[in-house]
Amino acid sequence: QVQLVESGGGLVQAGGSLRLSCAASGRTFTGYTMGWFRRAPGKEREFVAAITWSPGSTVYGDFVKGRFTISRDNAKNAVYLQMNSLKPEDTAVYYCAADARFFTLRTGLPDYWGQGTQVTVSS
């Protein structure tokens, strides 16, 4: 059974930082693109970031503007999202995702999703 399990969410003040982690298990993720999405209350799901297997190319949503960094540890089947300079509008449930094809994940249709972790940024 494939599982993506997120952790690291929580409550932080505006301007603060959080590091989200996602641990994948249940199959081989060699070659998989992994990424993060988010859904804020009352809004559509939004692409945050993605990283390919190798060479670890990254892409970010337009709103990130250098504040977030995605990384991965292929040996651990893990992906991370370092979030700095957080704003109240970053408040959302953040979801980890994985897919064998970059463009499938990027368009919001990955094969695998995590359950999400809540990030709340207070003003």
Rosetta constraint file for C-alpha pairs under 8 A:
AtomPair CA 1 CA 25 HARMONIC 7.80 0.50
AtomPair CA 1 CA 26 HARMONIC 4.96 0.50
AtomPair CA 1 CA 27 HARMONIC 7.57 0.50
AtomPair CA 2 CA 24 HARMONIC 7.35 0.50
AtomPair CA 2 CA 25 HARMONIC 5.61 0.50
AtomPair CA 2 CA 26 HARMONIC 4.08 0.50
AtomPair CA 2 CA 27 HARMONIC 6.13 0.50
AtomPair CA 2 CA 112 HARMONIC 7.68 0.50
AtomPair CA 3 CA 23 HARMONIC 7.89 0.50
AtomPair CA 3 CA 24 HARMONIC 5.66 0.50
AtomPair CA 3 CA 25 HARMONIC 5.28 0.50
AtomPair CA 3 CA 26 HARMONIC 6.13 0.50
AtomPair CA 3 CA 112 HARMONIC 7.84 0.50
AtomPair CA 3 CA 113 HARMONIC 7.90 0.50
AtomPair CA 3 CA 114 HARMONIC 6.85 0.50
AtomPair CA 4 CA 22 HARMONIC 6.27 0.50
AtomPair CA 4 CA 23 HARMONIC 5.62 0.50
AtomPair CA 4 CA 24 HARMONIC 4.51 0.50
AtomPair CA 4 CA 25 HARMONIC 6.63 0.50
AtomPair CA 4 CA 96 HARMONIC 6.73 0.50
AtomPair CA 4 CA 97 HARMONIC 7.39 0.50
AtomPair CA 4 CA 112 HARMONIC 7.41 0.50
AtomPair CA 4 CA 113 HARMONIC 6.33 0.50
AtomPair CA 4 CA 114 HARMONIC 4.50 0.50
AtomPair CA 4 CA 115 HARMONIC 7.44 0.50
AtomPair CA 5 CA 22 HARMONIC 5.31 0.50
AtomPair CA 5 CA 23 HARMONIC 5.24 0.50
AtomPair CA 5 CA 24 HARMONIC 6.53 0.50
AtomPair CA 5 CA 96 HARMONIC 7.65 0.50
AtomPair CA 5 CA 114 HARMONIC 5.54 0.50
AtomPair CA 5 CA 115 HARMONIC 6.79 0.50
AtomPair CA 5 CA 116 HARMONIC 7.70 0.50
AtomPair CA 6 CA 20 HARMONIC 6.97 0.50
AtomPair CA 6 CA 21 HARMONIC 5.53 0.50
AtomPair CA 6 CA 22 HARMONIC 4.31 0.50
AtomPair CA 6 CA 23 HARMONIC 6.57 0.50
AtomPair CA 6 CA 95 HARMONIC 7.24 0.50
AtomPair CA 6 CA 96 HARMONIC 6.60 0.50
AtomPair CA 6 CA 114 HARMONIC 6.52 0.50
AtomPair CA 6 CA 115 HARMONIC 7.17 0.50
AtomPair CA 6 CA 116 HARMONIC 6.07 0.50
AtomPair CA 6 CA 117 HARMONIC 5.99 0.50
AtomPair CA 7 CA 20 HARMONIC 5.76 0.50
AtomPair CA 7 CA 21 HARMONIC 5.23 0.50
AtomPair CA 7 CA 22 HARMONIC 6.40 0.50
AtomPair CA 7 CA 117 HARMONIC 6.23 0.50
AtomPair CA 8 CA 18 HARMONIC 7.00 0.50
AtomPair CA 8 CA 19 HARMONIC 5.87 0.50
AtomPair CA 8 CA 20 HARMONIC 4.51 0.50
AtomPair CA 8 CA 21 HARMONIC 6.08 0.50
AtomPair CA 8 CA 117 HARMONIC 7.36 0.50
AtomPair CA 9 CA 18 HARMONIC 7.06 0.50
AtomPair CA 9 CA 19 HARMONIC 7.55 0.50
AtomPair CA 9 CA 20 HARMONIC 6.20 0.50
AtomPair CA 9 CA 117 HARMONIC 5.36 0.50
AtomPair CA 9 CA 118 HARMONIC 5.30 0.50
AtomPair CA 9 CA 119 HARMONIC 4.94 0.50
AtomPair CA 9 CA 120 HARMONIC 7.94 0.50
AtomPair CA 10 CA 18 HARMONIC 7.95 0.50
AtomPair CA 10 CA 117 HARMONIC 7.96 0.50
AtomPair CA 10 CA 118 HARMONIC 6.13 0.50
AtomPair CA 10 CA 119 HARMONIC 5.02 0.50
AtomPair CA 10 CA 120 HARMONIC 6.09 0.50
AtomPair CA 11 CA 119 HARMONIC 6.16 0.50
AtomPair CA 11 CA 120 HARMONIC 4.73 0.50
AtomPair CA 11 CA 121 HARMONIC 5.88 0.50
AtomPair CA 11 CA 122 HARMONIC 7.29 0.50
AtomPair CA 12 CA 16 HARMONIC 6.07 0.50
AtomPair CA 12 CA 17 HARMONIC 7.22 0.50
AtomPair CA 12 CA 18 HARMONIC 7.65 0.50
AtomPair CA 12 CA 119 HARMONIC 7.89 0.50
AtomPair CA 12 CA 120 HARMONIC 6.33 0.50
AtomPair CA 12 CA 121 HARMONIC 5.01 0.50
AtomPair CA 12 CA 122 HARMONIC 6.25 0.50
AtomPair CA 13 CA 86 HARMONIC 7.66 0.50
AtomPair CA 13 CA 121 HARMONIC 5.35 0.50
AtomPair CA 13 CA 122 HARMONIC 4.76 0.50
AtomPair CA 13 CA 123 HARMONIC 6.17 0.50
AtomPair CA 14 CA 85 HARMONIC 6.98 0.50
AtomPair CA 14 CA 86 HARMONIC 5.34 0.50
AtomPair CA 14 CA 87 HARMONIC 4.99 0.50
AtomPair CA 14 CA 88 HARMONIC 6.21 0.50
AtomPair CA 14 CA 121 HARMONIC 5.70 0.50
AtomPair CA 14 CA 122 HARMONIC 5.67 0.50
AtomPair CA 14 CA 123 HARMONIC 5.33 0.50
AtomPair CA 15 CA 84 HARMONIC 7.04 0.50
AtomPair CA 15 CA 85 HARMONIC 4.19 0.50
AtomPair CA 15 CA 86 HARMONIC 4.89 0.50
AtomPair CA 15 CA 87 HARMONIC 6.36 0.50
AtomPair CA 16 CA 84 HARMONIC 6.15 0.50
AtomPair CA 16 CA 85 HARMONIC 5.52 0.50
AtomPair CA 16 CA 86 HARMONIC 5.53 0.50
AtomPair CA 17 CA 82 HARMONIC 7.45 0.50
AtomPair CA 17 CA 83 HARMONIC 5.39 0.50
AtomPair CA 17 CA 84 HARMONIC 4.39 0.50
AtomPair CA 17 CA 85 HARMONIC 6.24 0.50
AtomPair CA 17 CA 86 HARMONIC 6.18 0.50
AtomPair CA 18 CA 82 HARMONIC 6.14 0.50
AtomPair CA 18 CA 83 HARMONIC 5.25 0.50
AtomPair CA 18 CA 84 HARMONIC 6.74 0.50
AtomPair CA 19 CA 80 HARMONIC 6.88 0.50
AtomPair CA 19 CA 81 HARMONIC 5.57 0.50
AtomPair CA 19 CA 82 HARMONIC 4.41 0.50
AtomPair CA 19 CA 83 HARMONIC 5.97 0.50
AtomPair CA 20 CA 80 HARMONIC 5.49 0.50
AtomPair CA 20 CA 81 HARMONIC 4.97 0.50
AtomPair CA 20 CA 82 HARMONIC 6.40 0.50
AtomPair CA 20 CA 83 HARMONIC 7.89 0.50
AtomPair CA 21 CA 78 HARMONIC 7.05 0.50
AtomPair CA 21 CA 79 HARMONIC 5.94 0.50
AtomPair CA 21 CA 80 HARMONIC 4.50 0.50
AtomPair CA 21 CA 81 HARMONIC 6.52 0.50
AtomPair CA 22 CA 78 HARMONIC 5.46 0.50
AtomPair CA 22 CA 79 HARMONIC 5.24 0.50
AtomPair CA 22 CA 80 HARMONIC 6.23 0.50
AtomPair CA 22 CA 96 HARMONIC 6.30 0.50
AtomPair CA 23 CA 76 HARMONIC 7.60 0.50
AtomPair CA 23 CA 77 HARMONIC 6.14 0.50
AtomPair CA 23 CA 78 HARMONIC 4.65 0.50
AtomPair CA 23 CA 79 HARMONIC 6.85 0.50
AtomPair CA 24 CA 29 HARMONIC 7.95 0.50
AtomPair CA 24 CA 77 HARMONIC 5.36 0.50
AtomPair CA 24 CA 78 HARMONIC 6.02 0.50
AtomPair CA 25 CA 77 HARMONIC 7.15 0.50
AtomPair CA 29 CA 77 HARMONIC 6.76 0.50
AtomPair CA 29 CA 100 HARMONIC 8.00 0.50
AtomPair CA 30 CA 53 HARMONIC 7.03 0.50
AtomPair CA 30 CA 74 HARMONIC 7.68 0.50
AtomPair CA 31 CA 52 HARMONIC 7.57 0.50
AtomPair CA 31 CA 53 HARMONIC 5.04 0.50
AtomPair CA 31 CA 54 HARMONIC 7.31 0.50
AtomPair CA 31 CA 100 HARMONIC 6.38 0.50
AtomPair CA 32 CA 52 HARMONIC 6.67 0.50
AtomPair CA 32 CA 53 HARMONIC 5.60 0.50
AtomPair CA 32 CA 98 HARMONIC 6.43 0.50
AtomPair CA 32 CA 99 HARMONIC 5.44 0.50
AtomPair CA 32 CA 100 HARMONIC 4.34 0.50
AtomPair CA 32 CA 101 HARMONIC 6.76 0.50
AtomPair CA 32 CA 102 HARMONIC 7.85 0.50
AtomPair CA 33 CA 50 HARMONIC 6.88 0.50
AtomPair CA 33 CA 51 HARMONIC 5.72 0.50
AtomPair CA 33 CA 52 HARMONIC 4.33 0.50
AtomPair CA 33 CA 53 HARMONIC 5.58 0.50
AtomPair CA 33 CA 98 HARMONIC 5.73 0.50
AtomPair CA 33 CA 99 HARMONIC 5.46 0.50
AtomPair CA 33 CA 100 HARMONIC 5.94 0.50
AtomPair CA 33 CA 101 HARMONIC 6.38 0.50
AtomPair CA 33 CA 102 HARMONIC 5.53 0.50
AtomPair CA 33 CA 105 HARMONIC 7.31 0.50
AtomPair CA 34 CA 50 HARMONIC 5.64 0.50
AtomPair CA 34 CA 51 HARMONIC 5.55 0.50
AtomPair CA 34 CA 52 HARMONIC 6.51 0.50
AtomPair CA 34 CA 53 HARMONIC 7.77 0.50
AtomPair CA 34 CA 79 HARMONIC 6.90 0.50
AtomPair CA 34 CA 96 HARMONIC 7.39 0.50
AtomPair CA 34 CA 97 HARMONIC 5.63 0.50
AtomPair CA 34 CA 98 HARMONIC 4.36 0.50
AtomPair CA 34 CA 99 HARMONIC 6.54 0.50
AtomPair CA 34 CA 105 HARMONIC 7.67 0.50
AtomPair CA 35 CA 48 HARMONIC 7.52 0.50
AtomPair CA 35 CA 49 HARMONIC 5.42 0.50
AtomPair CA 35 CA 50 HARMONIC 3.89 0.50
AtomPair CA 35 CA 51 HARMONIC 6.08 0.50
AtomPair CA 35 CA 70 HARMONIC 7.90 0.50
AtomPair CA 35 CA 79 HARMONIC 7.53 0.50
AtomPair CA 35 CA 96 HARMONIC 5.81 0.50
AtomPair CA 35 CA 97 HARMONIC 5.16 0.50
AtomPair CA 35 CA 98 HARMONIC 6.33 0.50
AtomPair CA 35 CA 105 HARMONIC 7.45 0.50
AtomPair CA 36 CA 47 HARMONIC 6.62 0.50
AtomPair CA 36 CA 48 HARMONIC 5.33 0.50
AtomPair CA 36 CA 49 HARMONIC 5.29 0.50
AtomPair CA 36 CA 50 HARMONIC 6.35 0.50
AtomPair CA 36 CA 81 HARMONIC 7.76 0.50
AtomPair CA 36 CA 94 HARMONIC 6.72 0.50
AtomPair CA 36 CA 95 HARMONIC 5.51 0.50
AtomPair CA 36 CA 96 HARMONIC 4.67 0.50
AtomPair CA 36 CA 97 HARMONIC 5.95 0.50
AtomPair CA 37 CA 45 HARMONIC 6.73 0.50
AtomPair CA 37 CA 46 HARMONIC 5.48 0.50
AtomPair CA 37 CA 47 HARMONIC 4.53 0.50
AtomPair CA 37 CA 48 HARMONIC 4.91 0.50
AtomPair CA 37 CA 49 HARMONIC 7.05 0.50
AtomPair CA 37 CA 94 HARMONIC 5.72 0.50
AtomPair CA 37 CA 95 HARMONIC 5.11 0.50
AtomPair CA 37 CA 96 HARMONIC 6.53 0.50
AtomPair CA 37 CA 97 HARMONIC 7.48 0.50
AtomPair CA 38 CA 45 HARMONIC 5.60 0.50
AtomPair CA 38 CA 46 HARMONIC 5.25 0.50
AtomPair CA 38 CA 47 HARMONIC 6.57 0.50
AtomPair CA 38 CA 48 HARMONIC 6.68 0.50
AtomPair CA 38 CA 92 HARMONIC 5.93 0.50
AtomPair CA 38 CA 93 HARMONIC 5.44 0.50
AtomPair CA 38 CA 94 HARMONIC 4.26 0.50
AtomPair CA 38 CA 95 HARMONIC 5.78 0.50
AtomPair CA 39 CA 43 HARMONIC 6.36 0.50
AtomPair CA 39 CA 44 HARMONIC 6.09 0.50
AtomPair CA 39 CA 45 HARMONIC 4.43 0.50
AtomPair CA 39 CA 46 HARMONIC 6.11 0.50
AtomPair CA 39 CA 92 HARMONIC 5.24 0.50
AtomPair CA 39 CA 93 HARMONIC 5.35 0.50
AtomPair CA 39 CA 94 HARMONIC 6.64 0.50
AtomPair CA 40 CA 44 HARMONIC 7.27 0.50
AtomPair CA 40 CA 45 HARMONIC 7.34 0.50
AtomPair CA 40 CA 90 HARMONIC 7.82 0.50
AtomPair CA 40 CA 91 HARMONIC 6.27 0.50
AtomPair CA 40 CA 92 HARMONIC 4.11 0.50
AtomPair CA 40 CA 93 HARMONIC 6.39 0.50
AtomPair CA 41 CA 92 HARMONIC 6.78 0.50
AtomPair CA 47 CA 60 HARMONIC 7.69 0.50
AtomPair CA 47 CA 61 HARMONIC 5.81 0.50
AtomPair CA 47 CA 106 HARMONIC 7.19 0.50
AtomPair CA 47 CA 108 HARMONIC 7.22 0.50
AtomPair CA 48 CA 60 HARMONIC 5.72 0.50
AtomPair CA 48 CA 61 HARMONIC 4.88 0.50
AtomPair CA 48 CA 64 HARMONIC 7.25 0.50
AtomPair CA 49 CA 58 HARMONIC 7.15 0.50
AtomPair CA 49 CA 59 HARMONIC 5.58 0.50
AtomPair CA 49 CA 60 HARMONIC 4.26 0.50
AtomPair CA 49 CA 61 HARMONIC 6.01 0.50
AtomPair CA 49 CA 70 HARMONIC 6.57 0.50
AtomPair CA 50 CA 58 HARMONIC 5.61 0.50
AtomPair CA 50 CA 59 HARMONIC 5.45 0.50
AtomPair CA 50 CA 60 HARMONIC 6.62 0.50
AtomPair CA 50 CA 70 HARMONIC 6.99 0.50
AtomPair CA 50 CA 105 HARMONIC 7.99 0.50
AtomPair CA 50 CA 106 HARMONIC 7.23 0.50
AtomPair CA 51 CA 56 HARMONIC 5.52 0.50
AtomPair CA 51 CA 57 HARMONIC 5.46 0.50
AtomPair CA 51 CA 58 HARMONIC 4.46 0.50
AtomPair CA 51 CA 59 HARMONIC 6.70 0.50
AtomPair CA 51 CA 70 HARMONIC 6.83 0.50
AtomPair CA 51 CA 71 HARMONIC 6.93 0.50
AtomPair CA 51 CA 72 HARMONIC 7.54 0.50
AtomPair CA 52 CA 56 HARMONIC 4.70 0.50
AtomPair CA 52 CA 57 HARMONIC 5.34 0.50
AtomPair CA 52 CA 58 HARMONIC 6.67 0.50
AtomPair CA 52 CA 102 HARMONIC 6.92 0.50
AtomPair CA 53 CA 57 HARMONIC 7.84 0.50
AtomPair CA 53 CA 74 HARMONIC 7.46 0.50
AtomPair CA 56 CA 71 HARMONIC 7.84 0.50
AtomPair CA 56 CA 72 HARMONIC 7.87 0.50
AtomPair CA 58 CA 70 HARMONIC 7.22 0.50
AtomPair CA 60 CA 64 HARMONIC 6.48 0.50
AtomPair CA 64 CA 68 HARMONIC 6.02 0.50
AtomPair CA 67 CA 83 HARMONIC 6.11 0.50
AtomPair CA 67 CA 84 HARMONIC 5.21 0.50
AtomPair CA 67 CA 85 HARMONIC 6.14 0.50
AtomPair CA 67 CA 86 HARMONIC 7.74 0.50
AtomPair CA 68 CA 81 HARMONIC 6.68 0.50
AtomPair CA 68 CA 82 HARMONIC 5.45 0.50
AtomPair CA 68 CA 83 HARMONIC 4.44 0.50
AtomPair CA 68 CA 84 HARMONIC 6.02 0.50
AtomPair CA 69 CA 81 HARMONIC 5.66 0.50
AtomPair CA 69 CA 82 HARMONIC 5.06 0.50
AtomPair CA 69 CA 83 HARMONIC 6.62 0.50
AtomPair CA 70 CA 79 HARMONIC 7.25 0.50
AtomPair CA 70 CA 80 HARMONIC 5.62 0.50
AtomPair CA 70 CA 81 HARMONIC 4.59 0.50
AtomPair CA 70 CA 82 HARMONIC 6.39 0.50
AtomPair CA 71 CA 79 HARMONIC 5.76 0.50
AtomPair CA 71 CA 80 HARMONIC 5.23 0.50
AtomPair CA 71 CA 81 HARMONIC 6.59 0.50
AtomPair CA 72 CA 77 HARMONIC 7.62 0.50
AtomPair CA 72 CA 78 HARMONIC 5.59 0.50
AtomPair CA 72 CA 79 HARMONIC 4.12 0.50
AtomPair CA 72 CA 80 HARMONIC 5.90 0.50
AtomPair CA 73 CA 77 HARMONIC 6.08 0.50
AtomPair CA 73 CA 78 HARMONIC 5.25 0.50
AtomPair CA 73 CA 79 HARMONIC 6.31 0.50
AtomPair CA 74 CA 78 HARMONIC 6.42 0.50
AtomPair CA 86 CA 90 HARMONIC 6.44 0.50
AtomPair CA 86 CA 121 HARMONIC 6.77 0.50
AtomPair CA 87 CA 91 HARMONIC 7.58 0.50
AtomPair CA 87 CA 121 HARMONIC 6.13 0.50
AtomPair CA 87 CA 122 HARMONIC 7.78 0.50
AtomPair CA 87 CA 123 HARMONIC 7.56 0.50
AtomPair CA 88 CA 120 HARMONIC 7.31 0.50
AtomPair CA 88 CA 121 HARMONIC 4.66 0.50
AtomPair CA 88 CA 122 HARMONIC 5.65 0.50
AtomPair CA 88 CA 123 HARMONIC 5.94 0.50
AtomPair CA 89 CA 121 HARMONIC 7.54 0.50
AtomPair CA 90 CA 119 HARMONIC 7.57 0.50
AtomPair CA 90 CA 120 HARMONIC 7.43 0.50
AtomPair CA 90 CA 121 HARMONIC 6.66 0.50
AtomPair CA 91 CA 118 HARMONIC 7.79 0.50
AtomPair CA 91 CA 119 HARMONIC 5.39 0.50
AtomPair CA 91 CA 120 HARMONIC 4.55 0.50
AtomPair CA 91 CA 121 HARMONIC 5.43 0.50
AtomPair CA 92 CA 118 HARMONIC 6.06 0.50
AtomPair CA 92 CA 119 HARMONIC 5.51 0.50
AtomPair CA 92 CA 120 HARMONIC 6.62 0.50
AtomPair CA 93 CA 116 HARMONIC 5.79 0.50
AtomPair CA 93 CA 117 HARMONIC 5.36 0.50
AtomPair CA 93 CA 118 HARMONIC 4.35 0.50
AtomPair CA 93 CA 119 HARMONIC 5.98 0.50
AtomPair CA 94 CA 116 HARMONIC 5.22 0.50
AtomPair CA 94 CA 117 HARMONIC 5.28 0.50
AtomPair CA 94 CA 118 HARMONIC 6.24 0.50
AtomPair CA 94 CA 119 HARMONIC 7.00 0.50
AtomPair CA 95 CA 113 HARMONIC 6.82 0.50
AtomPair CA 95 CA 114 HARMONIC 5.67 0.50
AtomPair CA 95 CA 115 HARMONIC 6.54 0.50
AtomPair CA 95 CA 116 HARMONIC 4.36 0.50
AtomPair CA 95 CA 117 HARMONIC 6.63 0.50
AtomPair CA 96 CA 113 HARMONIC 5.86 0.50
AtomPair CA 96 CA 114 HARMONIC 5.14 0.50
AtomPair CA 96 CA 115 HARMONIC 7.87 0.50
AtomPair CA 96 CA 116 HARMONIC 6.86 0.50
AtomPair CA 97 CA 105 HARMONIC 7.33 0.50
AtomPair CA 97 CA 110 HARMONIC 6.30 0.50
AtomPair CA 97 CA 111 HARMONIC 7.71 0.50
AtomPair CA 97 CA 112 HARMONIC 5.53 0.50
AtomPair CA 97 CA 113 HARMONIC 4.57 0.50
AtomPair CA 97 CA 114 HARMONIC 6.31 0.50
AtomPair CA 98 CA 105 HARMONIC 6.78 0.50
AtomPair CA 98 CA 110 HARMONIC 5.78 0.50
AtomPair CA 98 CA 111 HARMONIC 6.35 0.50
AtomPair CA 98 CA 112 HARMONIC 5.21 0.50
AtomPair CA 98 CA 113 HARMONIC 6.74 0.50
AtomPair CA 99 CA 104 HARMONIC 6.88 0.50
AtomPair CA 99 CA 105 HARMONIC 5.74 0.50
AtomPair CA 99 CA 110 HARMONIC 4.92 0.50
AtomPair CA 99 CA 111 HARMONIC 5.29 0.50
AtomPair CA 99 CA 112 HARMONIC 6.54 0.50
AtomPair CA 100 CA 111 HARMONIC 7.95 0.50
AtomPair CA 101 CA 105 HARMONIC 6.57 0.50
AtomPair CA 102 CA 106 HARMONIC 6.03 0.50
AtomPair CA 103 CA 107 HARMONIC 6.07 0.50
AtomPair CA 104 CA 108 HARMONIC 6.61 0.50
AtomPair CA 104 CA 109 HARMONIC 5.39 0.50
AtomPair CA 104 CA 110 HARMONIC 5.71 0.50
AtomPair CA 105 CA 109 HARMONIC 5.36 0.50
AtomPair CA 105 CA 110 HARMONIC 4.43 0.50
AtomPair CA 105 CA 111 HARMONIC 7.88 0.50
AtomPair CA 106 CA 110 HARMONIC 7.94 0.50
